[in-house]
Amino acid sequence: MSFNTSSRQLPDTDETPDEARPREARTPDAPAEPETPETAARATTTGPAGAAGPSGTEAPGDSSTATESGARPGAAGPTESPEESPEVAETADADEPTDSPQVAETAAPDSPEPTAAAEPAESGGSVEAAGSAEPVAAAEPAVPGDEGAASLAPVKGRWRGWRARYPVAARALTWTTTGLAAVLVLFALLMPNSSAGFRPGEFVRIPVEAVFGAAVLIVLPRRPRVVVAAAGGLLLGVLTILNLLDIGFNEYLGRGFNLVLDWSLFADARAYLQDTLGKQATLGIVVALVLFVIVLLAVMSLAVVRLAGLMSRHTVTATRSTLVLGTVWIACAALGVQVTGVPVASDRTAKSVEDRTKRVQATLRDEAAFAKFAKKDAFGNTPPDQLLTDLRGKDMMITFIESYGRSAIEDPVMAPGVDATLTAENQKLVKAGFAAKSGWLTSATYGGSSWLGHSTFLSGLWISNQQRYRTVTAGDHLTLTKAFKKSGGWDTVGVMPGVQKAWPESKFYGLDKVYDSHKLEYKGPKFSWSTMPDQYALTAFERLVHGKKHDKPLMSEIILTSSHQPWAPIPKLVPQDQVGDGSVYNAIEKAGKNPAGIITDSTKSKQEYGKSIQYSVSSLINYLVEYGNKNTVLIFLGDHQPIARVSGNHASRDVPVSIVAKDPKVLDKIADWGWTDGLQPEHNAPVWKMSSFRDRFMTAYGSTPAP
């Protein structure tokens, strides 16, 4: 912006007033610039007073004419047109803030005070900001043929130089990047924490967090603004990761991610992936996930910082937009305005933070409360001779079938095959002289964490998280298996093909001896996560334990794992005399399906899951018919439902439970339970919490309560 005007011409005289002279002429103490080839060339072009002329000199009496020419819009000369120069200045600074006050002012069109840096370069003299002590170099024109003036003075570096040379492409890239940053931030603010929540209506809402955040960033000075924006972006990135974890946990475990307790499950997830996909694929997945987290946090922070910079350069527009959006949000919230059934006014992120905070507080409170509750036991002080008196002399088998849930019996895809198997196996039992009764139990876990289901069933306590599990297994609460040991009437043994390392919980369960995956002497291949087929585990149990002579009846806890996800490859039943050391399964495993092609497909997962349940049930019933006798009592049940991709997003946590015996007196003891005859419980059969089974069972079979 020039302070020379054409409406007030100065007389043609050498005594030009000081305020009308160029600054160089008014500064007597300024040293003369040494002449160099560069300055000589500039003098030839512009002349000593900045007037245009072929000889670089100014004709006497033309001073006012030159001044007027420099101030008149559209004046001819070797400078850029007024319409072009602001475009170059805008392109140079439209992307990011700079420490140069001149450039920062040029890039802020909403600034209330005009600056000379935003004016077109003039050919008639040096351009000066109002009240500035120094000329504004950013407005110096680019003269054709002068390579040094091809870019603006403050614009340095290859990137800024590229933007100056290609302003259209630079502007397109700038706005594209800014648009992507805005989309990323809005997506993070509106992102649901479950896969079922991803609906188009969720992403056309107004997040109150964005309105509030914009208001804070607008009023902050530059440095605090950058710090707050970066911290806010980092927090938003963390919340996005937690939402993704919620989606994954809801998909597999039917619940959200617990910030306090669930970190230890990542090691189990890595082991599962390694067993399913192999070490190299697992390593690649782990590395990719770590990189994804780092990149997400960095990109989210940069996105918020970029948007904060944009608002600072366009303060007026940003302020007006924030006020409008805030007003609209308040109106929509007050009136309950909805689009496709989704409220327009969103406070999802704020509620998510509040919910997570409450869950953390509840978890910490629960830890202390459960520790006190676990010390109470209805049968904790019962004398040994008053425990399970009506089962003395019986060989007890308590068997868990992995992921055997209600969906296996009632889902239209899986039920036909599973129900047919249950019917056929029940007929085998009846033919062999056995009878069965079945009902439903509601598991404390879903989709995984089988040990929570096992401990809930055997302890009579609701063990729904890892902290409760650690608390109860570190104590001396009486489990059902320990009750058999405490009575003195049974030897206790565990058959745990899924245990591949030290398992100190065996003491808590009261097991005299544990046969893990290493002690079962299996020489065949693994079937994905499962270390060995169920048929082999039961055969090894007979060879190593049950088939041998023993002084006392056995109480055996057996975990069958062939129905563990990803349900590929699935073993097949082989003639009992061919089981051997398990080598017979090599060909079966090689001919099986690839787990990677099953676990990613819901329909295939359902189909293969159903087949795995059929295999496990058939293996167990075949063993009972082959090796059971009049004193054998079998209790078998599922530990939890399969993952949501198989059981459904709104499936119950119910699992079937059955008691099988030859002695009719055993089943007569539970006649009043209302259970269904046979291996398949009816849909309306009684449903109990899994934690209630221990006390009901011990009471039914002669145990005397003694808290």
Phi, psi and omega in degrees: 000129183258147176264001173278140179230154179273348182278347180230095184274138176275148179295153181283087182210158178283346183267062179290131179305147186299323182290345180265351181279157171298155182302324181300324182284338182267357185250093185290336184272354182290126180292148178291140179285125179298142183280128176230167177304326182290316180289327178297319179294322179292322178296322179297327184276315189253340182083164185294332182256008180085004180281145179282140177181149184291334184260354180078010178240163182248127181291143178304138178085000182255010183299312181292327179295317179295320179296316179296320180297320180291336183267343186279123177302138177081008181295143181288148178163171184278032178249169178289155176288155179301331181286337186269321186298315178299328180296319179293318180297319180294318180297323183293332188234013184281353189261314187212155179287159180224161181282348180284121181299326183292316181290322179299321179290325179297324185274006181242084182294342181270001181297137184289341182252124179289152179230155180291336182294340181269358182270157176297148177293139183253151181266354187257004179168177181285143182269137187225132177285147181296124178079003182273147181272346183230153177296152179267105185290338184295340183263005180292133187287156172268118184264131179306133179091347179261100185295330180293338180259013182292336177231160181292149187303313182286347184277104184241162177089160182296318183296313180291324176297321178296321179294326179289325181283328183235071186297324182293312179296321180296318180295319179295317179295321180299309182289329175295314179297317179296319178297318178295322177298317179296318179297317180298315181294315179296321178299316180296322181288331184255000187295127175288164178253021174215149182296330180290342182276355181280091177234150182306322182298337181292337187252016174242033182255166177255110180281124180295333179295326178291320179296313180295317179298319179296319180298319180293316183292329181295321186273349183280147171294172191302303185295311175301326179297316180296317180296313180295318179297316180296317179295319178296320177295321178296317178297319179296323176296319178297317179296324177296317178297318178296323176296319177296320177295321176300317180299314180296316181292323176295325180292321186258323186246359177070023179204166179282172180284132179263116184298336183269321194252338195268001182296328181292342182286344180295327177294320177294321179297318178297317179297321178297315179297321180295319178291330184272315188249348182101163185293315184295315179296322179294317178300317178298319179294317180297314179298317180298320180293320179296315178297320179300316180297314181297313182295318181299315180297317181293313183295321180295319178296314179298324180297315180293320178298319180297316179294324177296319177296321178298317180293325180291330179279340180232060188300315183297310180298317181296319180296314179298315181297319180296318178296318180296312181295322177297319179295317179297318180299315180298317180296315181295321179293319181291322183268352180067037182294135181229154173233120184052040177080006181247128179300136179291320179281116184248137169226038185302312184295317179298317179293325178297316178297318179297318181295318180294320178298316179295322179294320177297315179298318180295322179296316180294321177292321182297324181302313181290318182294320182292323179301322178289318183294322183294341180285343179271134183211123182297333181243015184297328182249016179291130178300148182305324183284358178249017179254126171052045185293333183276002178244008180301135180089357181265140170277115186260135173235115174253112190237129175258130173257120184304128173060023179278097185245175181301326181300329179297331184265336188241345179290135184297336179279317186267329189301318183305314181289317182292316181297321178297321179293316179298321178295314181295318181290328177294324177296323176299317181297313181299318180296327180273001177095009179266162173222160184217152171228144187223149177212197182237144172232142177267115184286154177278353180225174187207129173078344183177194183055054185303327182299335176290321177293317180299311183292326177295314181297317187275334183265338185079013177246149180277098185255091188256000178210170186293325180294317177298320179298314180296322181294312185286323181287343176275352181258197182238030179301143184282114175270165179298318178294321179292330178296321176297319179292315182299328181295338181083000184263356184221149163270139184246139182215148177242135175246105190233077180296341179276349180275119184242005178211184182305140184226082183293345180295348181301327178293318179299320181279353177073036181265126179292323182212143181238129174257101180269192185297335181275332185268355179273359170062038181276132181245007182266189182276158171284148174251084186059236182291324184293128184285338182198157178292151180299322180300319179292316181302318179290323178295318178295323176300318179293318183290318187270335188229291191295324183283350180271158178287140178213152186285329183241159170299159181260143165244113187243128170259119186236131178249118178262130192243359185294341179265016176284142176301152015267015174061037174194136348287158181254134177293167175235151177292137177237160176307139187302325182283357179254000183297312176053226180269006178099357180296336180298340183276355181301310181294325180293318180295319180294327181277354182286175183278155180283126181298329181296331180275352181259314189292337181269356183241119185296314182296314179295323178298317178298314182298313183287326176300314179301319179294323180292323177295319177300318180295314183295314180297316180296320179299316182292313182293321177300319178296315182298316180295323183285318190241355179283163178217191185294342181259007181273132175233123181248128169245119177225149186201168171271150179273333179190169174288156173289174183299163186300328180300337181257312185276339181107154184292335184240029181287153176286175176257019184284145175228149177283149176223140182223146171240128185236135179202158173271324180288116182297337180295331181296313181283336177297330181295338182244023182299329182275005179284340180078019180285162182274139174292138179101184184271351184246107180292144176291160183300323183261018176295156182305143177240120179244155168293140183301329181290345181273350187294317185304309183294319178297317182293312182296323178293317181297330185250035164093008180280142181258121179297139176207083183301000000 
